């Protein structure tokens, strides 16, 4: 996704684009010197980084997030926790 500041009559974003109508997102990114933010599903910030830290955040996500396997397969602890 990309954040674009709203300008002129073009207030709608393209697919995968967030339009910052009030400038709040731009201010937040500037305040935190961030180019990338990863939000958890509960909307808490998991990570915020500049371009230099993207590789580190990617590695952290790869360790923290594991995809579910097909229901019923043996290797998925998370699927078992969900009652599969």
Buried (B, 14 or more C-beta within 10 A) or exposed (E): EEBBEBEEEEEEBEEEEEBBEEEEBEEBBEEEEBEBBBEEEEEEEBBBBEEEBEEEBEEBEEEEEEEEBEEEEEEBEEBEEEEE
